[in-house]
Amino acid sequence: MPSNTPFTWNELKGLIPEAKFFLESAALSPLPTASQIKIDSRSLNPGDWFLPIKGENFDGHNFFAEAISKNIGGIFCEKASISKLENLPKNMPIILVDDSLKALQQIAKGYRLRFPDLKIAAITGSTGKTSVKEMLRSILKEEGKPFIVTEGNFNNEIGLPLTLLRLKAEDSFAILEMGARHPGDIKFLMDIAQPQIGCLVNVGKAHLGIFGSFTSLLTTKWQVLDQLGDGGIAIINGDQEVLREKAQGLNVPKVFFGHHPQSTVRIENEKWTNGRLSLDLSFLGQKITLKPHSPHAAFAINAAASASIALTLGIMAETIREGLTEYKPMKGRFNIFPLGSSSTLIDDAYNANPSSMMSGLQTVTQLFTGQPLILVLGDMLELGDEAQSEHFKIGSWCGQQQNILRLCAVGSFAKNIGDGALSTGLTPKKISLFGCVEDLITDFPPVPPNAVIFIKGSNGMRLCELVEDLKMRYS
């Protein structure tokens, strides 16, 4: 069935058995296509259908008036919110459901089945999944066939269904990022998307405060692999021993990537020269050489993951090389800017966990050997009982570096970072602690010539505000 074909009432009833038309006469009205179902009243166009989502701090049902003012084709409504239906145009089609979010998910799952030949890859991991997704975007642009990719943070129980509803008949590929904030999240998303390819980039210590233990986190992340159906292919980080061992129990074909000698897509000849990274990817008797724009130390492993997925999608080696060569990191992910006449600003403020924090710090010291460093490190959130010790470890590593001009730690765990740095020899006069980003901006020290400022923390710390302030201050 074409992607622009409206849903039929029988089709929707099959997907949402409890759904009912509020107005009997509306049953004869045109129903929406997938692209006409919107959850944001601000994005509605004439003919669209409004499906309001109810969350902990908002209720889309409160925006019926705004939605109806845009000449929409119809609305969904939770049965418990029927009292909010007021001043409706005559014969406005209304579909009542028990749970609007569940209805969105059921519709998206059914719509995905209209594309039995579509190649879908699902990506998850503690770090790097967004970078791998964006590398694949770059590769698929070189391939030249239509595709969709998860945009922004649309990687959860709301965003993934909305991404699937963007599918068109001409699309050859869908690259879906899957995030997990609760045990079982990945299994739930896999059931909706039903991909043929699952990629586990890595498993680290992100969100341990939610999952409670590494084992629980691993179990949820592993679902991107063990929920693959017949014909599925599992793509796995071969550098993590725990993943290699666990993979022995998988009953689907496996592709490993990494430095490990038994990896199908193997990283070789990785070296740094004058601040530039170069490496080879070897696979299936072929080799491609990469000299990326991105200097980040994690580029190699993420590139190997994206190349593994691309190969599984049937993309040629030269196209993979071209795509990875053209790849540039997203905003807030190790972006390098000149600051003033001679200094450098590195914006890595989008997010942080212990693995990505350490990777970023190691990359900075490799790139800027001998230059004075100003490190601005914010809280790594959602680490639970391990939060204090993990922040202390980061500080301890920083204290061992010889070219730290100043360590600025900000947030609830700033003292733990500072204590760690003191424990390994950084002098107190080089350590500054701040409670919030506003204080940090107000009291940020002058930037001397030839200095490098590295900024990283969890997104909730809002260190991006310091990035923008420094750009303006030294423009």
N, C-alpha and C positions, 0 to 999 in steps of 0.2 A: 504494500500500500504506500503511495507517495507520501513524502514527509509533509506536504502542504495540504493533505486531505484532512478535513475536519474530523474530529472524533464523532462517532455516532452514539446515540443514547444507549444502545445495546452494548457498545464497546465500553463506555464509561461504567455502566452497571456491572459489567463483568469484572472491571478493575476495582470498583468501589461498590460492593454489594449493598451497602446500607444507604447509598445515595438516593435522594428523592428530589423530584421537582416540586418546588414550592407553589408555582403557578402552573396549573394543568395546561393552560393554553400555550405556555412557553415551551412545551415539549415539541412543538412544531417549529420552533425558532432554530436558526443556524447555531450549531455548537462550535467551539473554538478549534483551531489548529493548535499544534503543540507550541508554536512560537507566539501564539496569542494569549497564552496563560501567563499572567504576571502577578508577582506577590508585592510589588512596590507601586503604590498608587501614583507616585510621581512619574513613573515611566510608562504609564498607560497611554495608548493611542486609540483613536476611534475603532471600534470593532473588537478590541481586546476584551478578555475576561479577567476579572479581578479575583484572585484567590488569596484572601487575607490569612497571614500566619500569626499565631498567638505564641508569644514567648514569655520569659520570666519578667521582663521589664517593658513589654510593649504588646499591643493587640491591634493587628491590622483591621479588625472589624470597626475600629473607631474612625476609619477613613473612608467609609462607604460614601459619604456625601461628596468628598473630593473625587472619588473614582467615578461616580455616576455623572458628575459634571463634565466628564471627558467623552461623553457619547460612546460609552463602552457597550459591548455586545451582551454582557451578562456577568453574573457574580456567583461565586461559591460562598457558602456561609455555614459555620458550625451551627448545629441545631441548638446548642445552648446559648447562642448569641442571636437568635432570631428576633429578640426584642429590639435589636439595633437597626432593624430594617424599617426605615421610616422614609416617607416622601419619595417612594420609588416611582419611576415612570411607569405608565400603564403597560402591562405585559412584559416587564423586565424579566428575562430568564434568570431564575435563581436555582442553584443546585445545593441542596442541604446535605451536609456530611457530618459524621460524628467528630472527626478530627481533621482539620484542614491540612496540617503538615503530613499526616499519614496519607491523605488523599493525593497530595502532590507527589509523594514517593511512589504510590501505587500507579499513578498516571505515567510517571517517568519510566517505571519498570516495564509497563505495558508498551509504551512508545518505543523503547529500546528494541523490543522484539520485532518491530517493523524493519529492522536492519540486520537480517541474519548473516549477511556476508561482510559486514563491517568489521574491520580489525581494531580491537580495543585493547589498550595496554593500561594497566593500573599500577601506580607507583606509590610506595609508602616508605617510611624510614624515619629515624629520629632526627637526622640532619641530611641536607642535600637533596631532598625530594623535589623541592621547587626548582633548584638549579638543574637537576636532571630533566625535569619537565620542560624547562626553557631551552635547554640544549636540544631536546627533541623537536621543539618548535622550530629552531634554527635549521635543523637537518631536514625537516619536512618541507620547509619553505624552498630548500634547494631541490627536493624531490619534485615539487610542482603540482602535486595532486591535492584536491581539497581535503581539509581536515579540521577538527576542532580540538582545542586544548583547554584544560581548566584555566580560567582567568582568576587572577588575584588569589584570594583565600576561599574560593568556592569549592572547598575540598571536604565539606562536611555533609550532614544529613539534609541540609537545605540546599547548599551550593551544588552538590553532585547531581541531584535531580534536575535542577535548573540548567546545568550544563548539558545533560542528556536531551532536554527539550529543545536545545539549539541545533540538534542534528538535522541534516538535510540529505536528500536522496543521493546527491553527488559526492558526499563525503566518503573518503577511502579509509581514513584513520580517525580514531579518537584516543587522545592521551589524557588520562584522568589521574589527577593527584588525589590521594586519599589520606586525610588526617584522622588521628584518633585521640580523643580526649577522655574516653571511658572504655573499660573492657568490653570487647565485643563490637566496637564501632566498625572495624574494618570488615568483619563478617557481614554486618548489616549492609554496608555500602557495596560489597561484592555481590550480594544477592540482588541488588537493584541493577547494577551495571553489567554483570555477567561477562567479564572480559575473558579473552583467550590467553592473555599474557599478564603475568604478575611479577613485579620487580620489588625486591626488598633491598633498598640502598644500604641500610645498616640498622643496627639497634644499639642505642646508647642510653643516656640517663635523662633524656627529656621527659618531663611530666611524671617523674617518679612520685611526686606528691599526690597525684591522682591515682596512679596505678598501684602504688604501695610497694612494689618490688620489681626488680628487673625481670623476674620470671613472668609476672603478670603482663608486663609491657611486651615482652617477647611473644607471649601467647597471642596477644591481640595483633601485633604487627605481622606475625607469621600467617595470619589468616589471609593475607594477600596471595599466599602460595597454596595453602592447604584447602582453600575454597575454590580453586580452579576446577573446572569440569573436565570432561573427556576432551582430549585434544589440546588441553592447556599446556603452557610452557612456563616454567619457573625460572626467574633470573635472580641470581643471588650473589651477594658480596662474598667472594671467596677468601678475602683477607681476614674475616672474622671466623675464628675456629668454631665458636659455638654455632654459627650458621651452617658451616660445612658439615658438622656432625649431625645437626638436626635434619639437614637435607637428605640424609640417608633414608629417612622414613617417608619421603615424598614419592608418590606413585605417578608422577608426570615427568616428562623430559626436563632436564635441568641445564642451565647455562650459568657458569660461574664467571665473575669478572674480578679483576684486581691484580696485585703483584704476585700472588701465589703462583708457583710454577705450573700447577695443574688447571689454572683458569682458562676457560675457552677464549675469552677476550683478556689478553694479558698486557699489563703496563710494563714497558721496558725503556731503558736508557733515559730515565727521568733525571733531568739536570737543570741547574740554574746558572745562567751566564749573564753577568751585568744586569741583574734584576729581572731577567726574562726566563720564563719556563719553556722547556721543550721536552717532548717525550714521544715515544712510539707506542702505538696500539697494534698488537699482533693477534691475528685470528684466522683460522681456517687456511693457513698457509700464506696469508697476506699480511702486509704491514703498511700502516699509514703513519706519517710523521706530523705532529701537531706543534705549532708555535702560537699559543693562544693569546688573545688580548687580555684575558683574565690571568693575573699572576698568582691567584690563590693556590695554596698548597693542596686544597681539596679538588682542584680542577681535574687532576688525573683520574681519581677514583670515580668522580661524577661523569666524566667523559666516557670512561669504560662502561659504566652502567647504561648511559644513553646509547652508546654504540651497540651494546648487546641487544637492547630493545629494537633499535633500528634494523639490525641484521635479522632479527626474528620477524620483523615486519616485511622483510624482503627487499630492503634498501641496499644499494650497492656501496662498496667501500669508498669510492671516490666522492660520492654524494655525502657520505658521513664525514669525510675529511673536510669538505668544503663547508658543511654546516657547522662543525665544531670550530673551524677557523674563524667563521663570521660571528660566533656567539659572543655576546657581551653581557656581563652580569646585570641583574635588575637593580633598581634603586635601593640603596641601603644594604647592599650585599657586596662589600669590599670594593666600593667605588673610590677611585683615587682622584683627588682634585689638587691643583696648585693653590697654595694659600699665601697671599702676599707675593713678594718678589722671589722668595727662595724656600719657603716652607711647604709642607705637604699635609693634606687632610685625607684620612682614610675613613670613609663612612661605611661601617659594618653594623649599623645600629638597628637593622630590621628585627633581629631576634638573636637569642643566645641560649645555649645549654653548655654543659662542661666540655663536650667534644668540639662543638663549633667555636667556643671561646678559645680553647687551646690551639685549634687549627689556625684561627685568625692571628693569634699572638705569634705563633711560630712563623707564619708567613711574613709578618711585619719584620721580624728580626732577620729573616733570610734576605728580604728585599732591601733593607736599609741598614746593612751592617755598618756599625760605627757612628751612625747619625744619632743625635739626641732624640729620645722618644718621650712623648707625653702620652701616657695611657689613660684613657677615660673608660672605666669599666663599671657598668651598671649591674643591678641584681639579675641573676639567672633565676627566673620564677619557676614555681611548681616543682621544686625538687624535694619537698617533704622533709623527712627527718635527716636527709643528707645535705640539706642546704648549707648549713654552717661549715661542714667539713669540705664541701666542694668549693665554696668560695675561698676558704683558707688555702686549699691546694693551688688555686689560681694565683692568689697573692704570693704564695711560696715560690712559685715558678718565676713570677715577675721579679721578686727580690734577688734572684740569682743572675739577672741580666745586668751587664756592665754599663749599658748606655741609657739607663732610665733617668731622664731628667726630672720627671714628676709622675707619680701615680695618683690619679684622681678617682676615688671610688665613691659611688653614689647609690643610695638606697638603704634598705633595712639591713643588708648584709655587708655594707661598706666596711664596718669595723673588722669583720672576719677577713676580708681581702687585705686590709691594712695590717692586721696581726700576722697574717701569713707572710707578707712581704718583710715585716720586721724580723720574723723568725729566721729568715735566710739572708739578712744583712743589709736590706735597704734602710737608709737612715730616716729617722722621723721627719726631718725637714723636707724630705722628698715626697711625703705622703700627705694627701689632703682628703678629708672625708666630708661628704655632703649628704644631706637627707633627701634632697629632691633635685630635679633638673633645674628648677627655677633658681635655687641657691647656687648651683653649679654655674649657670649662665652669668649670674651677677658677679660671682667671685672668681671667674676663670682667669688663670694667670696669663700674663703677656706671653706671646709666642715668640721665642727668639729666632734669629735667622737659621735656616737649614734644619729646623726641627721637623719631626714627623708626629702628627697627632693621630692616634688610633682610637676610634670610638666604637664601643660594642656593649650591648646589653639586651635584655628581653624587651620586646616591643612595648610592653606596658610601662617601661621606664621613660619613654618619650625622649630618648636621647637624640632623636631626629631633630628636635627643636634646637639643641646645641649645634648640630651640624649646620642648620640654616642660619643661626646667629653668627657663627664663625665665618661663613661664606660672606655674609653681609658686612661683618666687621672688618674683614681684610680684603674686600673687593676694591 
